């Protein structure tokens, strides 16, 4: 019984939800017509002697009479929406019409010029449109075979009281740019074949090269967004007047499911409309005019559509970056989870910001010039023995169904000779020689020391137990009971504020950048400052940072004993390490001069 009761309740609730609200029911009762939009598959408009018929096929509306062409679907959708919301303001009953036989003629409904018929299941009767009423914005309408007349708004009349060409779609095609997967472009310069592979475009003909995704999409958009200016003629007659017997150029757009493609031919320029161009769109079988701007397609050359980015790096599969330079060995940067290490230096932590900078720099780098399309003379450009080579790889630790274990290179960039402001380069899987800006090569570190992480020390300030600061003299301190510092070498009151600032900076010391290993001493033979400290809990491991001479950009050369190589220290960090640790005695204020009263001479 409980189950039955629950079922009945659910059913009644479902039925109730399907029923319109009282307010909605009142509104629907005032509708002129009632129909289900998805069941309507045809529309016939009789406007005087002119008949306009439109049919829906495969969810697309087409004009069938008096001409066959695409219909502007937005106009049809607007018409159906207006019909759904068309309200009657007043009803004049058939009895009232019978009383006065001239009423239908007076309302313009005896032999109306404008009629609308909907085709499809459960369609309403044909609608007859009469004269405008005295009430502004209102008109008389009735159904076929009925004398009952309604006073209603003029919105539907405005939707249908049009010439046939006004219903034609002024967009050349229903395609959107994202649907196009192939383009064949014919211009006076030759033929180009462009194909989309995955998310990127490639030039297949006249050369095989990466395409510029943005430029190719812009080219497609010139067709998919083009608006027809004039409907000229069908394409079954003589095309010579339009310059389309031998078109100046053509572009064919293909989708994955469209093997024939959609062909657009570009012809001549009308004598009177110099800002327009004749085109023939084969899919619709007509000659139109469109804005002259579409002629820009005819000037397109293969180099205009080539991707000028140096390399595409898929960071989702990137696990290894190998940097090789003759005489300098090799740098192997490896990704471990979300971090990077220097694999050929015992997986020492790498500077992730520098790795990200390298990847971003290379991905954003653009070719300054395409030098040769066939790299047959590599020695000429120094690319037979590259001065620098970068290899980007994925890495699998185990064999899988998709990949084998080990390193799988997917992009290699080789740098050759320098020529003025440019350097020659080549991508290994492409036959081209390109020129890049010379400064790019200098931005790629070839010494593994330069890839070290920037964090020098990773301690907490309270872990530092002993501290020695050496300048022209030595100061040494030790943390005693209750975390109070005391002198081991030195005297006077300890400046606690400066001491804490020094500990904060020292315990989390960071480099500005690491330097390439060179025989230069950077002023370390006569350092201006050396700070040595030990940390708890063992208090045995000693750490030392030595500051040498200054750099040209206002920073300072520095090194630490436990790390190989030298780094650059910021000026604010140096100033903190040099803070005076002895409190300066407060100076007593100088006595201000007091006025001395002069004895007054007695008269």
C-alpha positions as CSV (number, residue, x, y, z in Angstrom):
1,X,0.0,0.0,0.0
2,X,2.8,2.4,0.8
3,X,4.5,1.6,-2.5
4,X,1.2,2.2,-4.4
5,X,0.6,5.5,-2.5
6,X,4.1,6.6,-3.3
7,X,3.7,5.7,-6.9
8,X,0.4,7.6,-7.2
9,X,2.0,10.6,-5.5
10,X,4.9,10.6,-7.9
11,X,2.6,10.3,-10.9
12,X,0.5,13.2,-9.8
13,X,3.6,15.2,-9.0
14,X,4.9,14.5,-12.5
15,X,1.6,15.5,-14.2
16,X,1.5,18.7,-12.0
17,X,5.0,19.6,-13.1
18,X,4.0,19.3,-16.7
19,X,0.9,21.5,-16.3
20,X,1.4,25.2,-16.8
21,X,1.0,27.6,-13.9
22,X,-2.3,29.5,-13.6
23,X,-0.6,32.6,-15.0
24,X,1.0,30.7,-17.8
25,X,-2.3,29.0,-18.6
26,X,-4.0,32.4,-18.9
27,X,-1.3,33.6,-21.3
28,X,-1.5,30.5,-23.5
29,X,-5.2,30.8,-23.7
30,X,-4.7,34.2,-25.4
31,X,-2.3,32.8,-28.0
32,X,-3.4,33.3,-31.6
33,X,-2.0,29.9,-32.7
34,X,-0.9,26.8,-30.9
35,X,1.7,24.4,-32.3
36,X,4.9,22.5,-31.4
37,X,7.9,24.1,-33.1
38,X,9.8,20.8,-33.5
39,X,6.9,19.4,-35.6
40,X,6.9,22.2,-38.1
41,X,8.9,21.3,-41.2
42,X,7.6,23.8,-43.8
43,X,6.4,27.3,-44.2
44,X,4.4,28.8,-47.1
45,X,3.9,32.5,-47.5
46,X,1.5,33.8,-50.1
47,X,2.0,37.4,-50.7
48,X,-0.2,38.5,-53.6
49,X,0.8,36.6,-56.7
50,X,4.1,35.7,-55.1
51,X,4.5,32.4,-53.3
52,X,7.5,31.7,-51.0
53,X,8.0,28.1,-49.8
54,X,10.6,27.0,-47.3
55,X,11.3,23.5,-46.0
56,X,13.4,22.1,-43.2
57,X,15.6,19.2,-44.0
58,X,18.3,17.8,-41.7
59,X,17.6,20.6,-39.3
60,X,18.4,23.2,-42.0
61,X,15.9,25.5,-43.6
62,X,16.0,25.9,-47.4
63,X,14.2,28.2,-49.8
64,X,12.4,26.0,-52.4
65,X,10.1,28.5,-54.2
66,X,10.5,30.8,-56.1
67,X,14.3,30.0,-56.0
68,X,16.3,27.2,-54.4
69,X,18.9,28.5,-51.9
70,X,19.9,28.5,-48.3
71,X,17.5,30.3,-45.9
72,X,18.6,32.7,-43.2
73,X,17.7,30.4,-40.3
74,X,17.7,33.3,-37.8
75,X,14.7,34.8,-39.7
76,X,12.8,31.5,-39.5
77,X,13.6,31.0,-35.8
78,X,12.5,34.6,-35.1
79,X,9.2,34.0,-37.0
80,X,8.4,30.8,-35.1
81,X,9.2,32.5,-31.8
82,X,6.9,35.4,-32.6
83,X,4.1,32.9,-33.6
84,X,4.5,31.1,-30.2
85,X,4.2,34.4,-28.3
86,X,1.6,36.0,-30.6
87,X,-1.3,37.2,-28.4
88,X,-4.8,38.2,-29.3
89,X,-6.0,41.4,-27.8
90,X,-9.6,41.1,-28.8
91,X,-11.9,38.5,-30.4
92,X,-14.7,39.4,-32.8
93,X,-17.0,36.4,-32.9
94,X,-18.3,34.8,-36.1
95,X,-21.8,35.8,-35.0
96,X,-20.8,39.5,-35.1
97,X,-19.3,39.0,-38.6
98,X,-22.5,37.3,-39.8
99,X,-24.6,40.3,-38.7
100,X,-22.5,42.6,-40.8
101,X,-21.6,40.9,-44.1
102,X,-19.1,43.7,-45.0
103,X,-17.0,43.3,-41.8
104,X,-14.5,40.8,-43.4
105,X,-14.1,43.2,-46.4
106,X,-13.7,46.1,-43.9
107,X,-11.0,44.2,-42.0
108,X,-9.3,43.2,-45.3
109,X,-10.0,39.5,-44.6
110,X,-12.3,38.7,-47.4
111,X,-9.6,38.2,-50.0
112,X,-6.4,38.9,-48.1
113,X,-3.2,39.5,-49.9
114,X,-1.0,38.0,-47.2
115,X,-1.4,34.4,-46.0
116,X,0.8,32.1,-43.9
117,X,0.6,28.3,-43.8
118,X,2.7,26.1,-41.5
119,X,3.4,22.5,-42.6
120,X,3.9,19.6,-40.3
121,X,2.1,17.4,-37.7
122,X,-0.7,19.1,-35.7
123,X,-0.2,22.3,-37.7
124,X,-2.7,25.1,-37.2
125,X,-5.0,26.3,-40.0
126,X,-3.7,28.8,-42.6
127,X,-3.5,32.3,-41.1
128,X,-5.0,35.2,-43.1
129,X,-3.6,38.7,-42.5
130,X,-5.9,41.7,-43.0
131,X,-5.7,45.5,-42.6
132,X,-4.0,47.4,-39.8
133,X,-6.4,48.4,-37.0
134,X,-7.0,51.9,-35.8
135,X,-5.2,50.9,-32.6
136,X,-1.5,51.5,-33.2
137,X,0.6,48.4,-33.8
138,X,-2.5,46.1,-34.1
139,X,-4.1,44.4,-37.1
140,X,-6.9,42.0,-38.0
141,X,-6.2,38.2,-38.6
142,X,-8.3,35.1,-39.0
143,X,-7.9,31.4,-39.8
144,X,-8.9,29.9,-43.1
145,X,-12.5,28.5,-43.1
146,X,-13.3,30.6,-40.0
147,X,-15.0,33.9,-39.7
148,X,-13.9,34.5,-36.1
149,X,-11.5,37.4,-36.2
150,X,-8.7,38.5,-33.9
151,X,-7.1,41.8,-33.1
152,X,-3.4,41.1,-32.6
153,X,0.0,42.6,-32.9
154,X,1.8,43.2,-36.2
155,X,5.0,41.4,-35.3
156,X,4.3,38.2,-37.4
157,X,3.2,40.3,-40.4
158,X,6.5,42.1,-40.3
159,X,8.3,38.8,-40.2
160,X,6.7,37.4,-43.4
161,X,5.9,40.5,-45.5
162,X,9.2,40.3,-47.4
163,X,10.5,39.6,-50.8
164,X,11.9,36.1,-51.5
165,X,15.6,37.3,-51.6
166,X,15.2,38.8,-48.1
167,X,14.8,35.2,-46.8
168,X,18.0,34.1,-48.5
169,X,21.0,33.5,-46.2
170,X,23.6,36.2,-46.7
171,X,26.3,34.0,-45.2
172,X,28.2,32.1,-47.8
173,X,28.4,29.0,-45.8
174,X,27.1,27.4,-42.6
175,X,30.6,26.2,-41.7
176,X,32.5,27.6,-38.8
177,X,36.2,27.9,-38.7
178,X,36.7,25.1,-36.2
179,X,35.0,22.6,-38.5
180,X,37.4,23.0,-41.4
181,X,40.1,20.3,-41.5
182,X,41.6,20.9,-45.0
183,X,42.0,23.8,-47.5
184,X,43.0,23.8,-51.1
185,X,43.9,27.3,-52.2
186,X,44.6,28.3,-55.8
187,X,46.2,31.7,-56.6
188,X,48.1,33.2,-59.4
189,X,51.3,32.0,-57.6
190,X,50.2,28.3,-57.6
191,X,48.3,25.8,-55.5
192,X,48.6,25.2,-51.7
193,X,47.2,22.3,-49.8
194,X,46.8,22.9,-46.0
195,X,45.7,20.1,-43.7
196,X,44.9,20.0,-40.0
197,X,46.7,17.3,-37.9
198,X,45.4,17.2,-34.4
199,X,45.2,20.8,-33.1
200,X,47.7,22.2,-35.6
201,X,47.8,23.1,-39.3
202,X,50.4,21.8,-41.7
203,X,51.3,23.0,-45.2
204,X,51.4,19.9,-47.4
205,X,51.9,21.5,-50.8
206,X,54.0,23.1,-52.4
207,X,56.3,22.2,-49.4
208,X,55.8,20.3,-46.2
209,X,56.0,22.7,-43.3
210,X,54.3,23.7,-40.0
211,X,51.5,26.1,-40.6
212,X,50.7,29.2,-38.6
213,X,47.5,28.2,-36.8
214,X,46.3,31.8,-36.3
215,X,46.9,32.9,-39.9
216,X,45.3,29.9,-41.4
217,X,42.3,30.2,-39.2
218,X,42.1,33.9,-40.2
219,X,42.2,32.8,-43.9
220,X,39.3,30.4,-43.3
221,X,37.3,33.1,-41.4
222,X,37.4,35.3,-44.4
223,X,35.1,32.8,-46.1
224,X,33.0,31.6,-43.1
225,X,32.2,35.2,-42.1
226,X,31.8,36.7,-45.5
227,X,28.5,38.4,-46.2
228,X,26.8,38.4,-49.6
229,X,26.2,41.9,-50.9
230,X,24.2,41.0,-54.0
231,X,22.4,37.9,-55.4
232,X,23.5,38.1,-59.0
233,X,22.5,34.9,-60.9
234,X,22.6,31.1,-60.8
235,X,25.8,29.6,-62.1
236,X,24.2,27.6,-65.0
237,X,24.5,30.3,-67.6
238,X,27.3,32.3,-69.1
239,X,29.8,33.1,-66.4
240,X,32.1,35.3,-68.6
241,X,30.5,38.6,-67.6
242,X,31.5,37.9,-64.0
243,X,35.1,36.8,-64.7
244,X,34.3,33.3,-63.5
245,X,34.9,31.3,-66.7
246,X,38.5,31.4,-65.7
247,X,38.5,32.5,-62.1
248,X,41.4,34.5,-60.7
249,X,41.6,32.2,-57.8
250,X,39.7,29.6,-55.7
251,X,39.5,28.2,-52.2
252,X,38.0,24.8,-51.2
253,X,37.1,24.1,-47.6
254,X,36.8,20.6,-46.4
255,X,35.5,19.1,-43.2
256,X,36.2,15.6,-41.9
257,X,32.9,14.3,-43.3
258,X,32.8,16.4,-46.5
259,X,35.0,14.8,-49.2
260,X,33.9,17.0,-52.2
261,X,34.4,20.2,-50.1
262,X,32.9,23.6,-50.6
263,X,34.4,25.5,-53.5
264,X,34.5,29.3,-53.7
265,X,35.8,30.9,-57.0
266,X,36.8,34.5,-57.2
267,X,36.1,36.4,-60.4
268,X,36.0,40.0,-61.6
269,X,34.9,43.3,-60.2
270,X,31.5,44.8,-61.1
271,X,31.6,48.0,-63.2
272,X,29.5,50.0,-60.9
273,X,30.3,48.5,-57.5
274,X,34.1,48.8,-57.4
275,X,34.2,47.9,-53.7
276,X,32.7,44.4,-54.5
277,X,33.9,41.2,-56.2
278,X,32.0,38.5,-58.1
279,X,32.3,35.1,-56.6
280,X,30.7,31.7,-57.4
281,X,29.9,29.4,-54.5
282,X,29.4,25.9,-56.0
283,X,27.6,24.4,-53.1
284,X,24.7,26.9,-53.5
285,X,25.0,27.1,-57.3
286,X,24.9,30.9,-57.5
287,X,27.0,33.9,-58.4
288,X,27.1,36.6,-55.7
289,X,29.1,39.7,-54.9
290,X,31.0,40.0,-51.7
291,X,33.2,42.8,-50.3
292,X,36.4,43.3,-52.3
293,X,38.5,42.5,-49.2
294,X,38.1,38.8,-50.0
295,X,40.7,39.4,-52.8
296,X,43.4,39.4,-50.2
297,X,43.3,35.6,-50.4
298,X,44.7,35.8,-53.9
299,X,47.9,37.4,-52.6
300,X,48.6,34.6,-50.1
301,X,52.0,32.8,-50.5
302,X,53.2,29.7,-48.7
303,X,55.7,31.7,-46.6
304,X,52.8,33.9,-45.4
305,X,51.1,30.8,-43.8
306,X,54.2,29.2,-42.4
307,X,54.6,28.9,-38.6
308,X,57.4,31.3,-37.7
309,X,57.7,29.8,-34.2
310,X,61.1,28.0,-33.8
311,X,59.7,24.9,-32.2
312,X,56.6,23.4,-30.7
313,X,57.2,21.8,-27.3
314,X,54.5,19.6,-25.8
315,X,55.1,20.2,-22.1
316,X,52.7,17.4,-21.2
317,X,55.1,14.8,-22.4
318,X,58.4,16.7,-21.8
319,X,60.7,14.8,-19.3
320,X,64.2,15.6,-20.5
321,X,66.1,18.6,-21.9
322,X,69.6,17.8,-23.1
323,X,71.9,20.8,-23.9
324,X,75.2,19.9,-25.8
325,X,78.0,22.3,-26.8
326,X,81.4,21.2,-28.2
327,X,84.1,21.4,-25.5
328,X,81.6,22.1,-22.7
329,X,80.1,18.7,-22.2
330,X,76.5,18.1,-21.7
331,X,73.7,19.3,-19.5
332,X,70.7,16.9,-18.9
333,X,67.7,18.4,-17.1
334,X,65.2,15.9,-15.9
335,X,61.7,16.3,-14.6
336,X,60.9,14.5,-11.4
337,X,57.2,14.8,-10.6
338,X,56.7,18.6,-10.7
339,X,60.4,19.4,-10.1
340,X,63.5,19.6,-12.2
341,X,66.9,18.2,-11.5
342,X,70.3,18.2,-13.2
343,X,70.5,14.5,-14.0
344,X,74.2,14.4,-15.0
345,X,75.1,16.0,-11.6
346,X,73.6,13.4,-9.4
347,X,70.1,14.8,-9.8
348,X,71.1,18.1,-8.0
349,X,67.9,20.3,-7.8
350,X,67.7,22.6,-10.8
351,X,66.3,26.1,-10.9
352,X,62.6,25.5,-12.0
353,X,62.2,29.1,-13.0
354,X,65.2,29.0,-15.3
355,X,63.9,25.8,-16.9
356,X,60.5,27.4,-17.4
357,X,62.1,30.5,-18.9
358,X,64.1,28.3,-21.4
359,X,60.9,26.5,-22.5
360,X,58.9,29.7,-22.8
361,X,61.7,31.5,-24.7
362,X,62.1,28.7,-27.2
363,X,58.4,28.3,-27.8
364,X,57.9,32.0,-28.3
365,X,61.0,32.5,-30.4
366,X,60.2,33.4,-34.0
367,X,62.2,32.8,-37.1
368,X,63.6,36.0,-38.6
369,X,64.1,34.5,-42.0
370,X,63.5,31.1,-43.8
371,X,67.0,30.7,-45.4
372,X,66.7,27.4,-47.3
373,X,63.8,25.0,-47.8
374,X,66.2,22.1,-48.6
375,X,69.1,21.9,-46.2
376,X,71.5,20.3,-48.7
377,X,74.6,22.4,-47.7
378,X,74.8,22.2,-43.9
379,X,78.5,23.1,-43.7
380,X,77.7,26.5,-45.3
381,X,75.7,27.3,-42.2
382,X,77.8,25.5,-39.6
383,X,75.0,23.0,-39.1
384,X,77.0,19.9,-40.0
385,X,78.8,20.3,-36.6
386,X,76.4,22.4,-34.5
387,X,77.9,24.8,-32.0
388,X,74.9,24.2,-29.7
389,X,72.2,21.5,-29.7
390,X,69.0,21.1,-27.6
391,X,67.0,17.9,-27.5
392,X,63.6,17.6,-25.9
393,X,62.4,14.1,-25.0
394,X,59.8,12.1,-23.2
395,X,61.0,9.4,-20.8
396,X,59.4,6.1,-19.8
397,X,60.9,4.0,-17.0
398,X,59.1,0.8,-18.2
399,X,57.8,-0.6,-21.4
400,X,54.1,0.0,-22.1
401,X,51.8,-0.8,-25.0
402,X,52.3,2.7,-26.4
403,X,56.0,3.3,-25.7
404,X,59.3,1.6,-25.0
405,X,61.3,2.2,-21.9
406,X,63.9,4.9,-22.1
407,X,64.3,8.3,-23.7
408,X,62.2,9.3,-26.7
409,X,63.3,12.5,-28.4
410,X,60.5,14.5,-30.1
411,X,62.3,17.8,-31.0
412,X,65.9,18.8,-31.6
413,X,67.2,22.3,-32.3
414,X,70.7,22.8,-33.7
415,X,72.5,26.1,-33.8
416,X,75.1,26.9,-36.4
417,X,77.2,29.9,-37.5
418,X,76.6,33.4,-36.5
419,X,75.9,35.9,-39.3
420,X,75.7,39.5,-38.2
421,X,72.7,39.8,-35.8
422,X,71.4,36.3,-36.8
423,X,72.4,32.8,-36.0
424,X,71.5,29.9,-38.3
425,X,69.5,27.0,-36.9
426,X,67.6,23.9,-37.9
427,X,64.9,21.7,-36.4
428,X,66.0,18.1,-36.8
429,X,62.8,16.7,-38.3
430,X,62.5,19.5,-40.8
431,X,64.7,20.1,-43.9
432,X,64.8,23.9,-43.5
433,X,67.6,26.2,-42.5
434,X,66.3,29.3,-40.7
435,X,67.8,32.4,-39.2
436,X,67.2,33.4,-35.6
437,X,68.2,36.4,-33.5
438,X,71.8,36.0,-32.3
439,X,70.9,36.8,-28.7
440,X,68.9,33.6,-28.3
441,X,71.9,31.4,-28.2
442,X,73.4,33.5,-25.4
443,X,70.3,32.9,-23.3
444,X,70.8,29.1,-23.2
445,X,73.2,28.0,-20.4
446,X,75.7,25.4,-21.4
447,X,77.3,24.9,-18.0
448,X,75.4,22.7,-15.5
449,X,76.5,25.0,-12.7
450,X,74.2,27.7,-14.1
451,X,71.2,25.5,-13.8
452,X,71.5,25.0,-10.0
453,X,68.5,26.0,-7.9
454,X,68.8,29.6,-6.5
455,X,68.3,28.6,-2.9
456,X,71.8,28.6,-1.2
457,X,70.8,27.8,2.4
458,X,67.5,26.2,3.7
459,X,67.6,26.7,7.5
460,X,65.5,28.3,10.1
461,X,67.0,31.3,11.8
462,X,66.8,29.7,15.2
463,X,68.9,26.7,14.0
464,X,72.1,28.9,13.6
465,X,74.1,28.3,16.8
466,X,77.5,29.8,16.1
467,X,78.4,32.7,13.9
468,X,81.6,34.4,12.7
469,X,81.7,37.5,10.5
470,X,85.1,38.4,9.0
471,X,85.7,41.8,7.5
472,X,88.9,43.8,8.4
473,X,88.4,42.2,11.8
474,X,86.6,39.1,13.1
475,X,83.5,39.0,15.2
476,X,82.3,35.7,16.7
477,X,79.2,34.9,18.6
478,X,77.4,31.9,20.2
479,X,73.8,31.3,21.1
480,X,73.7,30.6,24.9
481,X,70.9,29.8,27.3
482,X,67.5,31.2,26.7
483,X,68.6,31.8,23.0
484,X,70.6,34.8,24.1
485,X,73.7,35.6,22.0
486,X,77.1,36.2,23.6
487,X,80.4,37.2,22.3
488,X,83.2,34.7,21.6
489,X,85.3,37.4,20.0
490,X,84.1,40.9,20.4
491,X,82.7,43.2,23.0
492,X,79.9,45.7,23.7
493,X,76.2,45.4,23.6
494,X,74.8,43.2,20.8
495,X,72.4,44.9,18.4
496,X,69.6,42.4,18.6
497,X,67.6,43.9,15.7
498,X,70.5,43.7,13.3
499,X,71.5,40.3,14.5
500,X,68.0,38.9,13.8
501,X,68.0,40.5,10.3
502,X,71.3,38.9,9.5
503,X,70.1,35.5,10.7
504,X,66.9,35.8,8.6
505,X,68.8,36.6,5.4
506,X,71.6,34.1,6.0
507,X,69.4,31.1,6.8
508,X,67.4,31.5,3.6
509,X,70.1,33.0,1.4
510,X,69.2,33.0,-2.4
511,X,71.4,33.6,-5.4
512,X,70.3,36.1,-8.1
513,X,71.9,33.7,-10.7
514,X,74.7,31.1,-10.9
515,X,77.8,31.8,-13.0
516,X,79.4,29.8,-15.7
517,X,82.6,28.1,-14.5
518,X,85.6,30.3,-15.5
519,X,89.2,30.7,-14.3
520,X,88.3,34.1,-12.9
521,X,88.6,34.5,-9.2
522,X,85.8,37.2,-8.8
523,X,87.8,38.9,-6.0
524,X,87.6,35.8,-3.7
525,X,91.4,36.0,-3.1
526,X,90.8,39.2,-1.1
527,X,87.2,38.9,0.1
528,X,85.5,41.9,1.6
529,X,83.2,39.7,3.8
530,X,83.1,36.1,4.9
531,X,80.3,34.6,7.2
532,X,80.8,31.2,8.8
533,X,78.2,29.5,10.9
534,X,77.2,26.2,12.4
535,X,73.7,24.9,12.9
536,X,71.9,22.7,15.4
537,X,71.2,19.9,16.2
538,X,74.7,18.6,15.5
539,X,76.6,21.9,15.6
540,X,79.4,20.3,13.7
541,X,78.7,21.0,10.1
542,X,80.1,24.3,9.2
543,X,78.8,26.6,6.4
544,X,80.6,29.5,4.9
545,X,79.6,32.2,2.4
546,X,82.4,34.4,0.9
547,X,81.7,37.7,-0.8
548,X,84.1,38.9,-3.5
549,X,84.1,41.9,-5.8
550,X,81.2,43.7,-7.3
551,X,79.6,43.1,-10.7
552,X,78.8,45.7,-13.4
553,X,75.1,45.7,-12.5
554,X,75.4,46.6,-8.8
555,X,75.4,43.0,-7.5
556,X,78.2,40.9,-5.9
557,X,80.1,37.8,-6.6
558,X,79.8,35.1,-3.9
559,X,80.4,31.4,-3.2
560,X,79.8,28.8,-0.5
561,X,82.1,26.0,0.5
562,X,79.6,23.2,0.0
563,X,78.6,24.1,-3.5
564,X,80.7,24.2,-6.7
565,X,80.8,27.4,-8.6
566,X,80.1,31.0,-7.9
567,X,76.9,32.9,-7.9
568,X,75.6,36.5,-7.8
569,X,74.3,38.0,-4.6
570,X,71.9,41.0,-4.4
571,X,73.1,44.3,-3.0
572,X,70.3,44.3,-0.3
573,X,71.4,40.9,0.9
574,X,75.0,42.0,1.2
575,X,74.0,45.1,3.1
576,X,72.1,42.9,5.6
577,X,75.1,40.6,6.1
578,X,77.2,43.7,6.8
579,X,75.0,45.2,9.4
580,X,76.9,46.3,12.5
581,X,76.4,43.8,15.4
582,X,77.6,46.1,18.1
583,X,75.1,48.6,19.4
584,X,76.3,52.2,19.0
585,X,76.2,54.1,22.4
586,X,73.5,56.8,22.5
587,X,75.1,60.2,22.3
588,X,74.2,62.7,25.0
589,X,72.6,65.8,23.6
590,X,75.0,68.9,23.5
591,X,74.1,71.4,26.3
592,X,72.2,74.3,24.7
593,X,73.8,77.7,25.5
594,X,72.0,79.6,28.3
595,X,71.5,83.3,28.3
596,X,73.7,85.1,31.0
597,X,72.0,88.2,32.5
598,X,74.3,91.2,32.3
599,X,74.5,93.2,35.4
600,X,72.6,96.4,35.1
601,X,74.7,99.5,35.7
602,X,73.4,101.6,38.5
603,X,72.8,105.1,37.6
